[in-house]
Amino acid sequence: MLTVELINSNIPRLKLQDTVSKALQLINDYRVTHLPVIQEEKYLGLISEEDLLDVEEEKMPVELLQENFIYAAVGENEHFLTAVNCSNQFDTTVVPVINEEKELQGVITTPDLLKALGNFAGTNEIGGIIVLEMERSQFAISEISRIVESNDSHILHLNTTVHPETGMLTVTLHINKKEIAAIVATFERYDYDVIYYFGNEKFENEIHANYHHLMNYLDI
């Protein structure tokens, strides 16, 4: 998905002549942390609510705050994950989208980014989650896929993260079915460290365990 597909045209943009009070009112009305500033459609940067609140004279034009502008933006034909990175990097609830002429096309809001991330991760598809931990040198997608597919399942989504302190790799697998006990057992048989998993298995196993406990109690 490209950034241009997520543009929200409802979020207003400021001009250099707009006052601090107007900017603060718009930020409050639209519940954002920043607003883009333009001059003749050219994108100049983002102004933050924090910087605006520091101004004592509310009638001051935002033009006098240009040294506080944050030049955060993504191109209109970039992958939407670039916008996610931009939002995280600059801690902003809006990500400006510009064209090759540096003209503002609109912004992407964090709620829209969150929805796009959810779809990208396959959260709308029913399935189980298995989380593995391993050394980076042990990571082999082909073997992980083979283990899952050997249990008549397939991977909907795979994500990896590196623990900043230990350097260990965490691999999160989204499987296409919730009955994952057999897959977990296979990973453990191949000496994979399964740190946790989510599916129907824990609930079903608890029912079976409780049933056997009840039968043993009735036999007493």
N, C-alpha and C positions, 0 to 999 in steps of 0.2 A: 504494500500500500504506500502510495506517495503522499507527501505532506499536503499537496494541493487538494487531495481528496478529503482532508479533514478540516479545511479552513472554515472558521466561524466568522461570518460577516456581520454579526450583531454587536460584537464588541467595538466600542467607539475608538477613534484615534484622536490624538491631540495635535493642535497646531502650535507653533511657537508663541503666537499671540494669546493663547488661552491662559487664563489665570490659574493660580495655584488652587483657589477655592473651587473652581470648576473641575479641575482635575481630581481633587479629593472627593467631590460629590459623585463623579462618574465612577471612581474606584469603589466607592461605597455602594452605589446603585447596582453595579455589575459584579460585586463581590470578587474582585481580583486584587492582586498585589502590585501589579504594574500596568501601565498603559503605553502603547507605542506613540511616538511623536514623529510627525512628518512635516515636510516643507515642499509644497507643490508635488505631492505624492511620493517624494523621495523619503525613504526611511532614515531617520536620524538616530533612533535608539529608544530604549525603554526608560521611563521615569518611574521610580518606586514610590509607594505610599510613605515609606519611612522617610525618604528625603523630602517629600512634600510637607510632611508633618513638622519637619525641623524649621520650616520657613515661618517667620513671624508675620510677615506682610502677605496676607492671602490674596491681595490684588496684584501681586507680582506676577509677571508673565513667566511661563515655564522656560522661555528663551534664556533667561538669566541663570538657569540651572543646567545648562548644557554640559558643564563639566561633570555632572553627576549622571549623565545618560549612560546606560549600559548597552553596548552594541552587541546584542544577542539576537540572532536570526538564523533561519535555515532557508535554503533554496526551495523553490516550489516543486522541483522534480527530484528531491532527495527522498530516501526511504524514511518512513515515519519514525523509526528508531533514532534517527538523528535528532528529531524534535524531542524525544524522550530524554536523550543525553543533554540537550540544551536546557531543558526545564530543570533537570537535576543539577547541572553545573552552575546555573545562575539563580537557582531557587526561586523561580517565577511561575505563576499560575497561567501565564500566556506565553506562547512562543510565536513571534512574528514570522511570517512567510513572505519572502521577497522574490522578485523575478531577476533576470540578468541585468536589468537597468537599475537595480536597487530600489525599485518601487514596491511599496507595501501592498500585498495582495489580500492580507487579512491576518488573523492569528489562529492558532490552535490552542484550545483550552485544556487544562489538565484532566477534567472529566472525560473529554473526548479522547485524550491520549490513553487514559485508563481503560476505556471501552475497547479501543483498538488493540491495546496490549492483551486484554482478556481474550479477544477473538484470535489474536496471533498465537496465544498460548494454548488455544483449544479448550478454554474453560467452559465453553457452551456445549461441549461434547461429553456425554456420560462416560465415565471410566474410573480406573483406580490410579493411585499415585504410589510410586516406589522411589525411595531416595537412597542412593548408594554413596559411600565415601571410599576414596582410594587415592593412591599416589598418582600423580599426573602421568607417570610413565606406564601405568597399568591401564590407562583409558584406551579402549578399542571399541569404536562404534559397531564394527562388524560383529564382534563377539557378543556384545550386549544385545544387538538386534537378533542374533541367532538364538540366544537363550529365550528371548521373549517369543519369537516365532515358533520355537520348538514346543511351546505350550498353546499353539493355535491362537495366538494373539499378535498384535502389532503395536508399534509405538506411534502414538498420535503426536507427541511433542517431547523433545529432549532439551534440557537446559543444563548448563554447567556453570558453576561458580567456584572460585578459589578462595579458601579461607585465608584472610590476610595474615594471620599469626602462624598457622601451622603449614601453610602451603598445600594442604590437602585439597583434593578436588571433590566437590559435591556434585553428583549427577542426579537430576530429578527426571524421572520418566513418567509420562502420562500414558497409561495403557488403555486400549479400547474396550476393556471390560473390567467390572468391579471385582470379579472372582479371581483374586490374584495370589492366593495362598500357594498354588503350585508353582507360579513364576518365582515367588519369593524363595521357596524351597530350592528351586533350581539354582538361583543366584548363590544361595548359601552353600549349596553342594559344590559350586565352582569357586568357593572361598571368597566370594564378594561380601563386603561388609554392608549389610542392609541396616541403616540406622533407624528408619521407620517407614511405615507404609500405611496407606489409607484405602479402604475398600469395604466390601461387605464381609470379608473374612473374619475380622475381629468380632463383629457382632454375631455372626453365625457360630463361630467357635465358642463364644460365651454361652449361647443357647444350648449347644451340645454339651458343654461342660456342666452347666446347671442341670440339664436333664439327667446326666449320669450321677451327679451328686444327689439328686432327688431319688433316683432309683436305689442308690446305695443306702440312703437314709431309710427308705421304705423296707429294705431287706433286713434292717437291724431289728 
